[in-house]
Amino acid sequence: MFCKLKKLEKPQLSERLLRLKKELKKRSKKPKQIETLSQSENDFIQKIKRETNRLNQNNVTRTKAYLAFFNRHPEIHWAFLGHMVSRNGGWNMTDLKGGILSKLLTSKEAKSFFSFLERGNWLIFQDAFPQFLLYEASLNSRTNLFHLLPNLNVSIFMEVIWNEFWKERDVYLLTMALIVNEQSYLEARVLQNSSFKKKVFNTLEFKLQEFLSMNHILFPYSCNGKQKLAGQTLRHFESLHERILLGKRLYHVLFNNNERFEMTVQWANEHPHSGSRMDYWPHFFHDVDEGVPGRILKQRIKSCQIIPGSSRIYSPSLEFAWKNQNHPCAEIGDWYKDAGVINYLPRVEEIIDGEIENDYCKTLERLELAVITKKAISFRD
């Protein structure tokens, strides 16, 4: 069930990473045992689970929880990266009921896509957030509590990494490890899930979205009063290796430019996540459908602007697009099998400008053209 990563070229590992690799190999040879908890420890684990479930109701509650945690603990960079990527997950969810994609998909197809996005968003939160709460409790008690991670079904990979972070406070190492962990955690539970493969990945529409580069991850920020977008595009969503590399690039886009990072954090705190793309481009999107039923479709988007006299693109908030979902429990099992994943962790200095706005606008134009073309064909038929 649990898949291996693509074979990586071996980078030069530091003494610390070689030590962690040795520790992981040693740990993986031992049968995984979950220690018996004292009553107070068991009560504490149950408290973490209840709080995680409370905040894991939908994409909006998760996304806000990541940001609130980052504001309390800005040393946990992944919390902000997770917040921004989760915002994009919410926008992708509401797109399925919005003014463009809803005209390209049937309601059944939209539901399948939503279930896929929602399950992944839910799974990552219920794996990552208990780790954050345990870290917070460790800080408050001034005691390393990471021996409790197996009781939260967290991979031994992260137990080793958190213990290292507790001693060394290497923010970069922790962030890269969390990127590897969360994408590997998703792989068998979502990407290799037979139902999602049949209903999502094997559909013409998913391939169409990839062709149209509909996998943009956008990081809005305000600069000198102007709304700007940075980000990256994922070309091969089904590849675990490519998703991990994307996560590393997204981290560089967010954190390697201090001025832009601070502007992005400020934007995130000033614009609560609703799921509507109106949050970042109100001149382009609106959470109320301004279209007139029966009106002949014509081009509205040109050069990153709405053509004067045209209605804005409908982008509903999440609460009006989708109801909260009841999820089956996460599948039990540790994704970690090979210490070679350490090869993803060395620091790599990359120059990534994050320019994405032009590509994103071209994508919107192509999607709108696809809608117009589909309607024209339907009318002729």
C-alpha positions as MATLAB code, in Angstrom:
seq = 'MFCKLKKLEKPQLSERLLRLKKELKKRSKKPKQIETLSQSENDFIQKIKRETNRLNQNNVTRTKAYLAFFNRHPEIHWAFLGHMVSRNGGWNMTDLKGGILSKLLTSKEAKSFFSFLERGNWLIFQDAFPQFLLYEASLNSRTNLFHLLPNLNVSIFMEVIWNEFWKERDVYLLTMALIVNEQSYLEARVLQNSSFKKKVFNTLEFKLQEFLSMNHILFPYSCNGKQKLAGQTLRHFESLHERILLGKRLYHVLFNNNERFEMTVQWANEHPHSGSRMDYWPHFFHDVDEGVPGRILKQRIKSCQIIPGSSRIYSPSLEFAWKNQNHPCAEIGDWYKDAGVINYLPRVEEIIDGEIENDYCKTLERLELAVITKKAISFRD';
ca = [
       0.000    0.000    0.000;
       2.744    2.459    0.926;
       4.837    3.506   -2.068;
       8.515    4.187   -2.502;
       9.871    7.543   -3.507;
      11.614    8.101   -6.779;
      15.323    7.279   -6.485;
      17.167   10.499   -5.689;
      20.679   11.446   -6.676;
      22.676   11.334   -3.464;
      23.673   14.829   -2.339;
      26.549   15.498    0.011;
      25.079   14.987    3.475;
      26.255   16.896    6.527;
      27.373   15.044    9.638;
      24.031   15.872   11.233;
      22.014   14.415    8.357;
      24.211   11.318    8.288;
      23.538   10.916   12.005;
      19.768   11.308   11.446;
      19.908    8.802    8.602;
      21.645    6.305   10.884;
      19.075    6.935   13.614;
      16.191    6.358   11.184;
      17.703    3.093    9.977;
      18.128    1.928   13.563;
      14.586    2.923   14.524;
      13.014    1.272   11.469;
      14.597   -2.096   12.337;
      12.827   -2.187   15.682;
       9.199   -3.331   15.842;
       7.050   -0.238   16.237;
       5.706   -0.137   19.752;
       3.231    2.288   21.245;
       4.018    2.712   24.901;
       1.388    2.393   27.583;
       0.336    5.841   28.720;
      -0.324    7.096   32.189;
      -3.810    8.436   32.835;
      -2.611   12.040   32.553;
      -0.776   11.301   29.283;
      -3.827    9.575   27.853;
      -6.024   12.517   28.850;
      -3.542   14.846   27.144;
      -3.541   12.810   23.897;
      -7.343   12.808   23.868;
      -7.331   16.579   24.388;
      -5.055   17.023   21.346;
      -7.327   14.818   19.255;
     -10.451   16.731   20.318;
      -8.865   20.091   19.530;
      -7.645   18.845   16.150;
     -11.117   17.514   15.297;
     -12.719   20.793   16.378;
     -10.519   22.769   14.004;
     -10.713   20.215   11.185;
     -14.337   20.897   10.226;
     -13.647   22.347    6.785;
     -11.017   24.106    4.719;
     -11.725   27.498    6.278;
     -11.336   26.321    9.889;
      -8.128   24.433    9.048;
      -6.602   27.304    7.148;
      -7.320   29.782    9.942;
      -5.881   27.366   12.532;
      -2.566   27.140   10.667;
      -2.252   30.933   10.616;
      -3.187   31.323   14.273;
      -0.545   28.763   15.218;
       2.096   30.465   13.062;
       1.325   33.809   14.694;
       1.966   32.165   18.077;
       5.064   30.287   16.877;
       6.672   31.989   13.853;
       9.646   29.622   14.104;
       7.408   26.873   12.665;
       7.654   28.005    9.052;
       5.603   25.095    7.712;
       2.549   26.423    9.564;
       2.528   29.513    7.346;
       3.396   27.540    4.217;
       0.554   25.159    5.121;
      -1.779   28.109    5.645;
      -1.057   29.583    2.214;
      -1.253   26.248    0.385;
      -4.484   25.435    2.233;
      -5.933   28.762    1.040;
      -5.270   27.546   -2.498;
      -6.990   24.257   -1.677;
     -10.080   26.208   -0.639;
     -10.022   28.294   -3.813;
      -9.779   25.126   -5.891;
     -12.776   23.710   -4.015;
     -14.976   26.743   -4.646;
     -13.833   26.968   -8.288;
     -15.820   23.772   -8.826;
     -19.007   25.748   -8.080;
     -17.743   29.023   -9.568;
     -18.318   30.864  -12.813;
     -15.934   28.918  -15.057;
     -15.219   25.326  -13.998;
     -18.862   24.660  -13.114;
     -19.616   25.078  -16.829;
     -16.962   22.505  -17.814;
     -17.829   19.799  -15.259;
     -20.978   17.850  -14.456;
     -22.218   18.058  -10.854;
     -21.048   14.452  -10.325;
     -17.564   15.263  -11.588;
     -17.402   18.389   -9.425;
     -18.366   16.332   -6.364;
     -15.615   13.795   -7.110;
     -13.021   16.552   -7.463;
     -14.217   18.186   -4.259;
     -14.040   14.891   -2.344;
     -10.475   14.422   -3.554;
      -9.397   17.942   -2.525;
     -11.276   17.828    0.787;
      -9.912   14.426    1.792;
      -6.325   15.529    1.179;
      -6.829   18.805    3.030;
      -8.437   16.972    5.971;
      -5.757   14.274    6.123;
      -2.827   16.683    6.177;
      -4.377   18.724    8.983;
      -5.166   15.717   11.168;
      -1.541   14.565   10.783;
       0.283   17.909   11.052;
      -1.724   19.827   13.636;
      -1.362   17.309   16.496;
       2.404   17.607   15.974;
       2.114   21.368   16.397;
       0.011   21.059   19.534;
       2.520   18.615   21.000;
       5.349   21.041   20.231;
       3.400   23.864   21.879;
       2.801   21.728   24.955;
       6.497   20.840   25.061;
       7.378   24.533   25.056;
       4.850   25.321   27.782;
       6.058   22.495   30.002;
       9.729   22.894   29.020;
       9.744   19.150   28.495;
      10.319   17.111   25.328;
       7.002   15.315   24.740;
       7.740   13.894   21.292;
       7.844   10.327   22.607;
       4.045   10.656   22.477;
       3.974   11.100   18.681;
       3.392    7.360   17.966;
       0.219    7.617   20.051;
      -0.980   10.179   17.495;
      -0.118    7.855   14.580;
       2.713   10.155   13.457;
       5.559    8.638   11.436;
       8.804    7.669   13.173;
      10.458    9.932   10.592;
       8.896   12.971   12.241;
       9.619   11.712   15.742;
      13.334   11.662   14.877;
      13.104   15.092   13.230;
      11.184   16.749   16.095;
      13.688   15.419   18.627;
      16.454   16.941   16.525;
      14.582   20.247   16.243;
      14.105   20.348   20.009;
      17.897   20.285   20.425;
      19.118   22.288   17.415;
      16.177   24.538   16.395;
      17.001   24.084   12.704;
      13.931   25.721   11.150;
      14.857   24.818    7.569;
      15.413   21.132    8.371;
      12.066   20.876   10.171;
      10.210   22.563    7.298;
      11.738   20.315    4.627;
      10.988   17.241    6.745;
       7.351   18.292    7.192;
       7.039   18.791    3.416;
       8.361   15.266    2.822;
       6.197   13.837    5.603;
       2.884   15.367    4.554;
       3.239   14.539    0.852;
       4.367   10.984    1.643;
       1.488   10.643    4.097;
      -0.957   11.625    1.330;
       0.507    9.344   -1.317;
      -1.081    6.014   -0.361;
      -4.148    7.501    1.296;
      -5.228    9.748   -1.592;
      -3.004    9.583   -4.676;
      -2.933    5.765   -4.769;
      -6.566    5.430   -3.660;
      -8.373    3.337   -6.295;
     -11.592    5.359   -6.037;
      -9.835    8.690   -6.640;
      -7.776    7.172   -9.453;
     -10.942    6.069  -11.213;
     -13.098    9.138  -10.550;
     -10.446   11.876  -10.726;
      -7.067   11.016  -12.232;
      -8.390    8.933  -15.099;
     -10.920   11.509  -16.211;
     -10.516   13.702  -19.243;
     -11.246   16.744  -17.107;
      -8.264   16.169  -14.797;
      -5.961   15.850  -17.792;
      -7.589   18.993  -19.232;
      -6.827   20.893  -16.040;
      -3.196   19.770  -16.170;
      -2.998   20.841  -19.816;
      -4.414   24.237  -18.901;
      -1.947   24.544  -15.986;
      -4.746   24.660  -13.440;
      -2.334   23.708  -10.671;
      -1.161   27.203   -9.807;
      -0.321   27.839   -6.148;
      -0.816   31.574   -5.525;
       0.619   33.702   -2.717;
      -1.124   37.103   -2.690;
       0.478   40.140   -1.082;
       0.101   43.913   -1.214;
       2.993   46.105   -2.343;
       2.716   49.901   -2.395;
      -1.062   49.620   -2.449;
      -1.077   47.184   -5.385;
      -2.260   43.593   -5.155;
       0.468   41.184   -6.333;
       0.726   37.424   -6.790;
       3.730   35.138   -6.367;
       3.760   31.360   -6.537;
       4.583   28.253   -8.517;
       2.861   25.766  -10.825;
       2.760   21.995  -10.330;
       2.894   20.144  -13.638;
       2.747   16.516  -12.482;
       0.405   16.262   -9.518;
       0.472   12.464   -9.449;
       4.237   12.379   -8.834;
       5.232   12.327   -5.151;
       8.753   13.397   -6.099;
       7.467   16.433   -8.029;
       5.114   17.443   -5.197;
       7.975   17.398   -2.701;
      10.163   19.483   -5.021;
       7.243   21.890   -5.471;
       6.942   22.206   -1.687;
      10.623   23.119   -1.472;
      10.232   25.731   -4.237;
       7.149   27.195   -2.566;
       9.107   27.520    0.667;
      11.804   29.481   -1.158;
       9.204   31.742   -2.787;
       7.670   32.518    0.619;
      10.718   32.794    2.843;
      13.751   33.773    0.739;
      12.597   37.356    0.187;
      12.101   38.896    3.623;
      10.246   41.956    2.361;
       7.775   39.909    0.321;
       7.418   37.405    3.166;
       6.419   40.150    5.609;
       3.965   41.601    3.079;
       2.428   38.142    2.546;
       2.012   37.560    6.287;
       0.443   41.006    6.625;
      -1.928   40.289    3.731;
      -2.923   36.919    5.250;
      -3.727   38.493    8.616;
      -5.679   41.354    7.039;
      -7.722   39.111    4.694;
      -9.457   36.258    6.555;
      -9.803   33.165    4.390;
     -13.320   32.648    3.030;
     -12.610   30.253    0.148;
     -13.620   32.871   -2.425;
     -10.975   34.215   -4.806;
     -12.564   37.582   -4.123;
     -10.293   37.566   -1.047;
      -7.325   38.560   -3.223;
      -8.800   39.954   -6.461;
     -12.154   41.668   -5.741;
     -11.845   43.573   -9.037;
     -11.832   40.227  -10.862;
     -13.944   37.868   -8.733;
     -17.123   38.276   -6.717;
     -18.821   35.982   -4.210;
     -22.218   36.928   -5.640;
     -23.061   35.692   -9.148;
     -23.347   38.828  -11.282;
     -24.097   36.901  -14.489;
     -27.463   37.097  -16.217;
     -29.055   33.680  -16.927;
     -29.475   32.984  -20.633;
     -27.066   35.708  -21.747;
     -24.781   34.659  -24.619;
     -21.309   33.917  -23.294;
     -18.549   36.174  -24.544;
     -15.014   36.966  -23.539;
     -14.692   38.832  -20.239;
     -10.976   38.429  -19.445;
      -8.171   40.213  -21.239;
      -4.666   41.144  -20.046;
      -5.412   40.342  -16.406;
      -8.472   42.613  -16.395;
     -12.217   42.235  -16.651;
     -13.310   43.868  -19.921;
     -15.280   47.051  -19.054;
     -19.021   46.384  -18.893;
     -18.538   42.674  -18.164;
     -19.554   40.929  -14.966;
     -16.901   39.653  -12.604;
     -16.140   35.934  -12.317;
     -18.350   34.188   -9.769;
     -16.264   32.749   -6.907;
     -18.449   31.690   -3.952;
     -17.285   31.426   -0.365;
     -16.767   27.885    0.893;
     -19.791   27.931    3.221;
     -22.109   28.537    0.248;
     -20.312   26.127   -2.093;
     -19.928   22.938   -0.006;
     -21.301   21.460    3.214;
     -19.006   20.106    5.923;
     -18.062   16.492    5.237;
     -17.981   13.483    7.551;
     -14.673   11.710    7.019;
     -13.829    8.078    7.705;
     -10.865    7.673   10.038;
      -7.419    8.074    8.515;
      -5.826    4.828    7.394;
      -3.303    3.509    9.923;
       0.255    2.890    8.728;
       3.653    4.540    8.587;
       4.726    5.727    5.141;
       8.394    5.709    6.156;
      10.326    2.794    4.637;
      13.609    4.142    3.266;
      16.209    6.413    4.899;
      16.920    7.773    1.414;
      14.261   10.424    2.069;
      16.993   12.252    4.023;
      18.360   13.239    0.607;
      15.491   15.746    0.292;
      16.617   17.645    3.394;
      19.960   19.351    2.574;
      19.735   23.089    2.116;
      19.777   24.071   -1.546;
      20.206   27.722   -2.421;
      17.839   28.391   -5.296;
      16.939   31.609   -7.043;
      13.191   31.454   -7.674;
      11.450   34.741   -8.410;
       7.951   33.288   -8.029;
       6.520   35.254  -10.956;
       3.176   33.666  -11.761;
       0.637   36.397  -12.427;
       0.922   36.399  -16.231;
       0.694   32.595  -16.465;
      -2.297   32.586  -14.125;
      -4.123   35.204  -16.215;
      -3.432   33.279  -19.432;
      -4.858   30.169  -17.774;
      -8.052   32.017  -16.891;
      -8.364   33.231  -20.486;
      -7.893   29.686  -21.829;
     -10.454   28.295  -19.414;
     -13.002   30.920  -20.361;
     -12.368   30.152  -24.043;
     -12.962   26.449  -23.288;
     -16.319   27.342  -21.721;
     -17.337   29.521  -24.677;
     -16.289   26.791  -27.124;
     -18.187   24.114  -25.210;
     -21.353   26.220  -25.170;
     -21.034   26.970  -28.878;
     -20.713   23.259  -29.712;
     -23.664   22.420  -27.460;
     -25.762   25.105  -29.169;
     -24.959   23.735  -32.639;
     -25.819   20.213  -31.521;
];
